[in-house]
Amino acid sequence: MVCYLCGSVLISSGTMDYAAARYTFNSPLARKLFAVDGVNRVFYGHDHISVGKKDDAEWNVLFLKRE
């Protein structure tokens, strides 16, 4: 997994954990991350995001562009 500190509040409390894209109906953020080839898990909390990759995916570096 790759973890990013966002520097802004994503959710006010608790965490969100998505093991597959089909569960992201309540999270546009997680849905967009699953659109990246090789992503197999998205987890986020108050101010951080962790992104997991499939074993056979080859990521040299994963950058998220902050808009």
Secondary structure per residue as TSV (DSSP state, phi and psi in degrees):
chain	resnum	aa	ss	phi	psi
A	1	M	-	360.0	149.1
A	2	V	E	-113.6	131.0
A	3	C	E	-113.7	137.0
A	4	Y	E	-123.2	133.0
A	5	L	E	-88.6	126.8
A	6	C	-	-87.2	-29.7
A	7	G	S	79.3	5.1
A	8	S	S	-145.6	161.8
A	9	V	-	-79.1	124.3
A	10	L	S	-91.9	-45.4
A	11	I	-	-141.2	149.7
A	12	S	S	-72.1	-33.4
A	13	S	S	-155.8	159.9
A	14	G	S	78.4	-165.4
A	15	T	-	-139.3	163.1
A	16	M	E	-127.5	135.3
A	17	D	E	-134.3	121.5
A	18	Y	E	-120.4	117.7
A	19	A	S	-91.4	-9.0
A	20	A	S	-160.1	153.9
A	21	A	G	-61.1	-30.8
A	22	R	G	-65.1	-14.0
A	23	Y	G	-95.9	4.4
A	24	T	G	-92.0	18.8
A	25	F	G	-57.0	-25.8
A	26	N	G	-103.2	10.5
A	27	S	-	-141.4	97.6
A	28	P	H	-59.4	-33.7
A	29	L	H	-62.0	-51.9
A	30	A	H	-62.0	-39.6
A	31	R	H	-59.8	-43.1
A	32	K	H	-67.1	-37.8
A	33	L	H	-67.0	-36.9
A	34	F	H	-67.3	-18.1
A	35	A	T	-72.0	-15.8
A	36	V	S	-75.3	127.5
A	37	D	T	-57.8	126.2
A	38	G	T	100.4	-11.1
A	39	V	E	-72.3	132.6
A	40	N	E	-127.4	-1.6
A	41	R	E	-160.4	142.8
A	42	V	E	-133.5	129.1
A	43	F	E	-134.2	132.0
A	44	Y	E	-145.0	155.2
A	45	G	-	-129.9	-155.6
A	46	H	S	-48.7	-50.3
A	47	D	S	-141.8	25.7
A	48	H	E	-145.6	157.2
A	49	I	E	-131.2	136.3
A	50	S	E	-117.8	134.0
A	51	V	E	-122.2	125.6
A	52	G	E	-99.9	152.7
A	53	K	E	-121.5	155.1
A	54	K	-	-66.1	150.2
A	55	D	T	-57.2	-36.1
A	56	D	T	-90.1	0.2
A	57	A	-	-78.2	140.6
A	58	E	-	-111.8	105.8
A	59	W	-	-116.5	118.5
A	60	N	S	-73.8	-53.5
A	61	V	-	-147.8	136.8
A	62	L	-	-110.0	119.7
A	63	F	-	-113.0	135.5
A	64	L	-	-107.5	124.4
A	65	K	-	-82.5	120.4
A	66	R	-	-84.6	124.5
A	67	E	-	-97.8	360.0
